[in-house]
Structure formats: C-alpha cells, structure tokens
Amino acid sequence: MDRAQKAELVAELNRTFSEVGVVVVTRNLGLTVAQSMDLRNKMREAGASYRVAKNKLARIASEGTAYTSLNDLLVGPTGLASSVDAVAAAKVAVDFAKTNDKLEIVGGAMGAIVLDVDGVKALAALPSLDELRAKIVGLVQAPATKVVQIVQAPAGQLARVMGAYAAKDAA
C-alpha cells in the first residue's frame, strides 16, 4: 500500500467516524474469506459496514472525531463494524460472534462513550431503530382502531334492535 492509498484510506475512515453512531471493534482470529464475506453481507443487510484496517491508520483517522477513545482497543488483528443506527452493527457482530469462535468482540464506542464487551452485548440486545418505529406506529394505531370500534358499536346495537322490532312486527 503506497502513501496515496494510505491517505485515501485514512480520509475514508475519518468520514466514517464522523458519520456513524456506533463503532464496534472486533478481533479476527483466522476468519476465512468466506466467513469474512458472510459477515460483511450480514452487516450490509442490516445497514452497517465492516472493514479491516491497519491499527495505525485507524488511530490517525480517529483524530478529530469522537472515536479517539477507541485507540486503546486497536491492538492486534482488528476489524471495525460501524453503523448510523446505534444498534445495527453491534447486533450483527454479537450474533456472528455467537456462531463463529474466530471473531471476538473487543469493545466499541458510541461517540465519546466507550463500551466494553458487556456494553456492546447490552447494546445488541436493544431493539433496532426500525423495530422501535414499528412499535410506535402500532401504539399510535391501536387507540385509533379502538375509537372506531367504540363509535360504531352503538350504531350496530341500534340497527340490531330495529331489526328485531321489524322481525317481530313482520311475524
């Protein structure tokens, strides 16, 4: 990797650190290419990204961002999972680490807040942004449905009473 490529990688990582809501640091202990591609595909599906970068370049890229606190975690063969949604990257990384012992969660950060392994796992247990939106829509929609049912109930009862009188008079 020449100097221009390194500068481009640092600039790209710096942009990533400036835009994301969470960064999860993982340790890769012999992931195969297929496993790595599987992890990247799962991250992409969840709206997150995963990349392996040299620790020194990642440290340089984190300067001037809220993620400078990650520098202590960047030791050994590491990978960076990141997403705008504060839960997506953590959820995919933790799920993948459960099924694959070659990926280890080291820690992470939400802006300036440093997360240890338990913090990342706790974050992964939270519902995602889309799940929260669906719950809110369900909560907003439920009372409206109940109001319509309550408003229609007296009219339905009145129609049944009138129908009963009409049937009684006809008989």
RAKA-V423984 format. One record per residue. N is the residue number from 1. RES is the residue in one small letter. SS is DSSP state (H for helix, E for strand, - for the rest). BURIAL is b if it has 24 or more other C-alpha atoms within 12 Angstrom, else e. Layout:
n=N res=RES ss=SS burial=BURIAL
n=N res=RES ss=SS burial=BURIAL
This chain:
n=1 res=m ss=- burial=e
n=2 res=d ss=- burial=e
n=3 res=r ss=H burial=e
n=4 res=a ss=H burial=e
n=5 res=q ss=H burial=e
n=6 res=k ss=H burial=e
n=7 res=a ss=H burial=e
n=8 res=e ss=H burial=e
n=9 res=l ss=H burial=b
n=10 res=v ss=H burial=b
n=11 res=a ss=H burial=e
n=12 res=e ss=H burial=e
n=13 res=l ss=H burial=b
n=14 res=n ss=H burial=b
n=15 res=r ss=H burial=e
n=16 res=t ss=H burial=b
n=17 res=f ss=H burial=b
n=18 res=s ss=H burial=b
n=19 res=e ss=H burial=e
n=20 res=v ss=- burial=b
n=21 res=g ss=- burial=b
n=22 res=v ss=E burial=b
n=23 res=v ss=E burial=b
n=24 res=v ss=E burial=b
n=25 res=v ss=E burial=b
n=26 res=t ss=E burial=b
n=27 res=r ss=E burial=b
n=28 res=n ss=E burial=b
n=29 res=l ss=- burial=e
n=30 res=g ss=- burial=e
n=31 res=l ss=- burial=b
n=32 res=t ss=- burial=e
n=33 res=v ss=H burial=e
n=34 res=a ss=H burial=e
n=35 res=q ss=H burial=e
n=36 res=s ss=H burial=b
n=37 res=m ss=H burial=e
n=38 res=d ss=H burial=e
n=39 res=l ss=H burial=b
n=40 res=r ss=H burial=b
n=41 res=n ss=H burial=e
n=42 res=k ss=H burial=b
n=43 res=m ss=H burial=b
n=44 res=r ss=H burial=e
n=45 res=e ss=H burial=e
n=46 res=a ss=- burial=b
n=47 res=g ss=- burial=b
n=48 res=a ss=E burial=b
n=49 res=s ss=E burial=b
n=50 res=y ss=E burial=b
n=51 res=r ss=E burial=b
n=52 res=v ss=E burial=b
n=53 res=a ss=- burial=b
n=54 res=k ss=- burial=e
n=55 res=n ss=H burial=b
n=56 res=k ss=H burial=b
n=57 res=l ss=H burial=b
n=58 res=a ss=H burial=b
n=59 res=r ss=H burial=b
n=60 res=i ss=H burial=b
n=61 res=a ss=H burial=b
n=62 res=s ss=H burial=b
n=63 res=e ss=- burial=e
n=64 res=g ss=- burial=e
n=65 res=t ss=- burial=b
n=66 res=a ss=H burial=b
n=67 res=y ss=H burial=b
n=68 res=t ss=H burial=b
n=69 res=s ss=H burial=b
n=70 res=l ss=H burial=b
n=71 res=n ss=H burial=b
n=72 res=d ss=H burial=e
n=73 res=l ss=H burial=b
n=74 res=l ss=- burial=b
n=75 res=v ss=- burial=e
n=76 res=g ss=- burial=e
n=77 res=p ss=- burial=b
n=78 res=t ss=E burial=b
n=79 res=g ss=E burial=b
n=80 res=l ss=E burial=b
n=81 res=a ss=E burial=b
n=82 res=s ss=E burial=b
n=83 res=s ss=E burial=b
n=84 res=v ss=- burial=b
n=85 res=d ss=- burial=b
n=86 res=a ss=- burial=b
n=87 res=v ss=- burial=b
n=88 res=a ss=H burial=b
n=89 res=a ss=H burial=b
n=90 res=a ss=H burial=b
n=91 res=k ss=H burial=b
n=92 res=v ss=H burial=b
n=93 res=a ss=H burial=b
n=94 res=v ss=H burial=b
n=95 res=d ss=H burial=e
n=96 res=f ss=H burial=b
n=97 res=a ss=H burial=b
n=98 res=k ss=H burial=e
n=99 res=t ss=H burial=e
n=100 res=n ss=- burial=e
n=101 res=d ss=- burial=e
n=102 res=k ss=- burial=e
n=103 res=l ss=E burial=b
n=104 res=e ss=E burial=b
n=105 res=i ss=E burial=b
n=106 res=v ss=E burial=b
n=107 res=g ss=E burial=b
n=108 res=g ss=E burial=b
n=109 res=a ss=E burial=b
n=110 res=m ss=E burial=b
n=111 res=g ss=- burial=b
n=112 res=a ss=- burial=e
n=113 res=i ss=E burial=e
n=114 res=v ss=E burial=b
n=115 res=l ss=E burial=b
n=116 res=d ss=- burial=b
n=117 res=v ss=H burial=b
n=118 res=d ss=H burial=e
n=119 res=g ss=H burial=b
n=120 res=v ss=H burial=b
n=121 res=k ss=H burial=b
n=122 res=a ss=H burial=e
n=123 res=l ss=H burial=b
n=124 res=a ss=H burial=b
n=125 res=a ss=H burial=e
n=126 res=l ss=- burial=e
n=127 res=p ss=- burial=e
n=128 res=s ss=- burial=b
n=129 res=l ss=H burial=e
n=130 res=d ss=H burial=e
n=131 res=e ss=H burial=e
n=132 res=l ss=H burial=e
n=133 res=r ss=H burial=e
n=134 res=a ss=H burial=e
n=135 res=k ss=H burial=e
n=136 res=i ss=H burial=e
n=137 res=v ss=H burial=e
n=138 res=g ss=H burial=e
n=139 res=l ss=H burial=e
n=140 res=v ss=H burial=e
n=141 res=q ss=H burial=e
n=142 res=a ss=H burial=e
n=143 res=p ss=H burial=e
n=144 res=a ss=H burial=e
n=145 res=t ss=H burial=e
n=146 res=k ss=H burial=e
n=147 res=v ss=H burial=e
n=148 res=v ss=H burial=e
n=149 res=q ss=H burial=e
n=150 res=i ss=H burial=e
n=151 res=v ss=H burial=e
n=152 res=q ss=H burial=e
n=153 res=a ss=H burial=e
n=154 res=p ss=H burial=e
n=155 res=a ss=H burial=e
n=156 res=g ss=H burial=e
n=157 res=q ss=H burial=e
n=158 res=l ss=H burial=e
n=159 res=a ss=H burial=e
n=160 res=r ss=H burial=e
n=161 res=v ss=H burial=e
n=162 res=m ss=H burial=e
n=163 res=g ss=H burial=e
n=164 res=a ss=H burial=e
n=165 res=y ss=H burial=e
n=166 res=a ss=H burial=e
n=167 res=a ss=H burial=e
n=168 res=k ss=H burial=e
n=169 res=d ss=H burial=e
n=170 res=a ss=H burial=e
n=171 res=a ss=- burial=e
